[in-house]
Amino acid sequence: MSVQKKRLYFGISETYLSRYFKKHMNELMQQYIINYRTKFIMNRLQHSDMRINEIANDLGFTDESHLNKFLRKQKGQSPGQYRKIFK
């Protein structure tokens, strides 16, 4: 892969962006995104009447089972279990 293909739209490399993010946020960019996405899902489950499959589709998951697997890995609970706690 050439150097140009590794560059982002802003003209900086993925490696530089990752290092810069880690230095200033004290967290890996990928982990930051996972944490943010988890909080966003939890917020939707608490404060909306959307069905779980609607939340999954809205947030770019392939289907409800992928959202279920993601949230179980992050929080140890299924979306349905989490929603029951707060409803």
GROMACS elastic network, one bead per residue, 0.5 to 0.9 nm:
[ bonds ]
;  ai    aj funct       b0    kb
    1     4     6  0.82209   500
    1     5     6  0.64231   500
    1     6     6  0.72684   500
    2     5     6  0.54453   500
    2     6     6  0.67661   500
    3     6     6  0.52269   500
    3     7     6  0.66478   500
    3    13     6  0.82269   500
    4     7     6  0.53128   500
    4     8     6  0.85304   500
    4    11     6  0.87593   500
    4    13     6  0.86764   500
    5     8     6  0.79528   500
    6    12     6  0.84843   500
    6    13     6  0.58834   500
    6    14     6  0.65970   500
    6    15     6  0.87806   500
    7    10     6  0.76730   500
    7    11     6  0.56869   500
    7    12     6  0.53593   500
    7    14     6  0.64599   500
    8    11     6  0.54899   500
    8    12     6  0.56729   500
    8    13     6  0.60036   500
    8    14     6  0.67320   500
    9    12     6  0.75763   500
   10    13     6  0.86263   500
   12    15     6  0.84145   500
   12    16     6  0.66857   500
   12    17     6  0.69320   500
   13    16     6  0.52781   500
   13    17     6  0.63143   500
   13    18     6  0.86388   500
   14    17     6  0.51245   500
   14    18     6  0.60641   500
   14    19     6  0.86047   500
   15    18     6  0.51543   500
   15    19     6  0.62005   500
   15    20     6  0.85294   500
   16    19     6  0.52021   500
   16    20     6  0.59933   500
   16    21     6  0.84711   500
   17    20     6  0.50756   500
   17    21     6  0.59978   500
   17    22     6  0.85129   500
   17    29     6  0.88758   500
   18    21     6  0.51752   500
   18    22     6  0.61353   500
   18    23     6  0.85699   500
   18    28     6  0.71803   500
   18    29     6  0.63478   500
   18    30     6  0.88603   500
   19    22     6  0.51255   500
   19    23     6  0.60712   500
   19    24     6  0.86670   500
   19    28     6  0.83444   500
   19    29     6  0.89031   500
   20    23     6  0.51514   500
   20    24     6  0.62516   500
   20    25     6  0.83603   500
   21    24     6  0.53382   500
   21    25     6  0.56362   500
   21    26     6  0.74951   500
   21    27     6  0.74006   500
   21    28     6  0.70154   500
   21    29     6  0.62865   500
   22    25     6  0.53131   500
   22    27     6  0.50244   500
   22    28     6  0.51719   500
   22    29     6  0.66759   500
   23    26     6  0.55177   500
   23    27     6  0.77500   500
   23    28     6  0.88822   500
   24    27     6  0.81720   500
   25    28     6  0.77988   500
   25    29     6  0.83408   500
   25    32     6  0.87389   500
   27    30     6  0.84368   500
   27    31     6  0.68095   500
   27    32     6  0.65009   500
   28    31     6  0.52850   500
   28    32     6  0.62257   500
   28    33     6  0.87523   500
   29    32     6  0.50076   500
   29    33     6  0.62584   500
   29    34     6  0.86916   500
   30    33     6  0.51838   500
   30    34     6  0.62956   500
   30    35     6  0.87113   500
   31    35     6  0.60936   500
   31    36     6  0.84840   500
   32    35     6  0.51580   500
   32    36     6  0.60732   500
   32    37     6  0.85044   500
   33    36     6  0.50650   500
   33    37     6  0.59750   500
   33    38     6  0.84518   500
   34    37     6  0.51343   500
   34    38     6  0.60748   500
   34    39     6  0.86655   500
   34    74     6  0.85059   500
   35    38     6  0.50841   500
   35    39     6  0.62549   500
   35    40     6  0.85940   500
   35    74     6  0.83438   500
   36    39     6  0.51979   500
   36    40     6  0.61516   500
   36    41     6  0.86890   500
   37    41     6  0.61915   500
   37    42     6  0.86271   500
   37    59     6  0.85005   500
   38    41     6  0.51583   500
   38    42     6  0.61969   500
   38    43     6  0.85830   500
   38    70     6  0.83948   500
   38    71     6  0.69710   500
   38    74     6  0.72448   500
   38    75     6  0.84317   500
   39    42     6  0.50761   500
   39    43     6  0.60866   500
   39    44     6  0.86437   500
   40    43     6  0.51029   500
   40    44     6  0.62921   500
   40    45     6  0.86979   500
   41    44     6  0.51265   500
   41    45     6  0.62019   500
   41    46     6  0.86552   500
   41    55     6  0.75619   500
   41    56     6  0.87070   500
   41    59     6  0.81757   500
   41    67     6  0.89108   500
   41    71     6  0.82949   500
   41    79     6  0.85009   500
   42    45     6  0.50660   500
   42    46     6  0.61708   500
   42    47     6  0.85708   500
   42    71     6  0.88197   500
   42    79     6  0.80391   500
   42    82     6  0.77541   500
   42    83     6  0.81599   500
   43    46     6  0.51364   500
   43    47     6  0.59098   500
   43    48     6  0.79535   500
   44    47     6  0.53496   500
   44    48     6  0.53452   500
   44    49     6  0.81888   500
   44    50     6  0.76737   500
   44    55     6  0.73480   500
   45    48     6  0.60216   500
   45    49     6  0.76181   500
   45    50     6  0.76702   500
   45    51     6  0.86159   500
   45    52     6  0.77668   500
   45    55     6  0.81797   500
   45    79     6  0.71630   500
   45    80     6  0.84019   500
   45    82     6  0.74775   500
   45    83     6  0.55024   500
   45    86     6  0.84127   500
   46    49     6  0.83863   500
   46    82     6  0.82544   500
   46    83     6  0.60635   500
   46    84     6  0.89715   500
   46    85     6  0.89324   500
   46    86     6  0.60180   500
   46    87     6  0.69977   500
   47    50     6  0.89762   500
   47    87     6  0.89546   500
   48    51     6  0.85981   500
   50    53     6  0.81710   500
   50    54     6  0.60535   500
   50    55     6  0.64118   500
   51    54     6  0.51730   500
   51    55     6  0.64332   500
   51    56     6  0.87475   500
   52    55     6  0.50630   500
   52    56     6  0.61700   500
   52    57     6  0.86712   500
   52    64     6  0.65887   500
   52    67     6  0.83861   500
   52    68     6  0.89295   500
   52    79     6  0.70762   500
   52    80     6  0.76349   500
   53    57     6  0.61810   500
   53    58     6  0.84848   500
   53    63     6  0.66451   500
   53    65     6  0.86100   500
   53    67     6  0.83948   500
   54    57     6  0.51412   500
   54    58     6  0.59705   500
   54    59     6  0.85456   500
   54    64     6  0.82175   500
   55    58     6  0.50042   500
   55    59     6  0.60908   500
   55    60     6  0.86242   500
   55    61     6  0.85678   500
   55    64     6  0.81963   500
   55    67     6  0.84913   500
   56    59     6  0.53660   500
   56    60     6  0.63213   500
   56    61     6  0.50622   500
   56    62     6  0.73148   500
   56    63     6  0.59531   500
   56    64     6  0.54529   500
   56    65     6  0.86039   500
   56    66     6  0.78594   500
   56    67     6  0.57551   500
   56    68     6  0.87560   500
   57    60     6  0.53105   500
   57    61     6  0.56683   500
   57    62     6  0.69387   500
   57    63     6  0.65003   500
   57    64     6  0.77325   500
   58    61     6  0.76857   500
   59    67     6  0.89342   500
   60    63     6  0.83982   500
   61    64     6  0.72189   500
   61    65     6  0.86756   500
   61    66     6  0.61347   500
   61    67     6  0.61129   500
   62    65     6  0.80830   500
   62    66     6  0.63107   500
   62    67     6  0.80506   500
   63    66     6  0.55918   500
   63    67     6  0.67965   500
   63    68     6  0.88928   500
   64    67     6  0.51469   500
   64    68     6  0.61211   500
   64    69     6  0.86637   500
   65    69     6  0.61146   500
   65    70     6  0.85534   500
   66    69     6  0.50418   500
   66    70     6  0.60755   500
   66    71     6  0.85993   500
   67    70     6  0.50598   500
   67    71     6  0.61297   500
   67    72     6  0.84600   500
   67    78     6  0.85155   500
   67    79     6  0.77557   500
   68    71     6  0.53774   500
   68    72     6  0.60648   500
   68    73     6  0.85719   500
   68    77     6  0.81932   500
   68    78     6  0.53670   500
   68    79     6  0.60483   500
   68    80     6  0.85937   500
   69    72     6  0.51856   500
   69    73     6  0.61724   500
   69    74     6  0.87028   500
   69    78     6  0.75557   500
   70    73     6  0.52574   500
   70    74     6  0.63130   500
   70    75     6  0.85917   500
   70    78     6  0.87514   500
   71    74     6  0.50063   500
   71    75     6  0.56532   500
   71    76     6  0.68903   500
   71    77     6  0.64348   500
   71    78     6  0.61047   500
   71    79     6  0.66767   500
   72    75     6  0.53422   500
   72    78     6  0.53393   500
   72    79     6  0.79306   500
   73    76     6  0.57408   500
   73    77     6  0.79314   500
   74    77     6  0.81676   500
   75    78     6  0.81479   500
   75    82     6  0.89149   500
   77    80     6  0.80201   500
   77    81     6  0.59658   500
   77    82     6  0.61476   500
   78    81     6  0.51943   500
   78    82     6  0.62245   500
   78    83     6  0.86092   500
   79    82     6  0.50891   500
   79    83     6  0.60630   500
   79    84     6  0.86480   500
   80    83     6  0.51381   500
   80    84     6  0.62465   500
   80    85     6  0.88646   500
   81    84     6  0.52390   500
   81    85     6  0.65887   500
   82    85     6  0.53975   500
   82    86     6  0.69158   500
   82    87     6  0.89657   500
   83    86     6  0.54269   500
   83    87     6  0.60508   500
   84    87     6  0.52772   500
